[in-house]
Amino acid sequence: MFINILAITFVLFAFIAAFKMDSFLQGFLFILALLIVSGVLFLFISFPGLSGLSVALMLGAFIFRQNKK
């Protein structure tokens, strides 16, 4: 029950912060970024092996890209 109340409070504060931003686009991008981060965290919790593999692949691609420069 506490986690649900905490999540609802977080969403409420996120929407308040989004509406207080300078433009609609900034607020929309803020909410979109929060949704993406929440989705990635959900995938990490739901599929720990698959998400670990994807992070390893992203880190490997980043390291190999740095070596090309």
C-alpha positions in Angstrom: 0.0 0.0 0.0 2.8 2.4 0.8 4.5 1.8 -2.6 1.2 2.7 -4.4 0.8 5.9 -2.4 4.4 6.8 -3.1 4.0 6.1 -6.8 0.8 8.2 -7.0 2.6 11.1 -5.2 5.5 10.9 -7.6 3.2 11.0 -10.6 1.3 14.0 -9.1 4.5 15.9 -8.5 5.8 15.0 -11.9 2.7 16.4 -13.6 2.8 19.6 -11.4 6.5 20.1 -12.5 5.6 19.5 -16.1 2.8 22.1 -16.1 5.1 24.6 -14.4 7.8 24.4 -17.2 8.3 27.2 -19.6 6.7 25.6 -22.6 4.4 22.8 -23.4 7.2 21.0 -25.3 9.5 21.0 -22.2 6.7 19.6 -20.1 5.9 16.9 -22.6 9.5 15.9 -23.0 9.9 15.7 -19.2 6.9 13.4 -18.9 8.2 11.4 -21.9 11.6 11.0 -20.2 10.0 9.9 -17.0 8.0 7.3 -18.9 11.1 6.0 -20.6 13.0 5.7 -17.4 10.1 4.0 -15.6 9.7 1.6 -18.5 13.4 0.7 -18.5 13.3 0.1 -14.7 10.2 -2.1 -15.2 12.1 -4.1 -17.7 15.0 -4.5 -15.4 12.7 -5.8 -12.7 10.6 -8.0 -14.9 13.4 -9.5 -17.1 16.7 -9.4 -15.2 18.6 -11.6 -17.6 17.4 -10.0 -20.8 17.9 -6.5 -19.5 21.4 -7.3 -18.2 22.3 -8.7 -21.6 21.0 -5.5 -23.3 23.0 -3.3 -21.0 26.1 -5.3 -21.7 25.5 -4.9 -25.4 25.0 -1.2 -25.1 28.1 -0.8 -23.0 30.1 -2.8 -25.5 28.8 -0.7 -28.4 29.7 2.4 -26.5 33.2 1.2 -25.7 33.9 0.1 -29.3 32.5 3.4 -30.7 34.9 5.3 -28.4 37.9 3.3 -29.8 37.0 4.3 -33.4 37.5 8.0 -32.7 
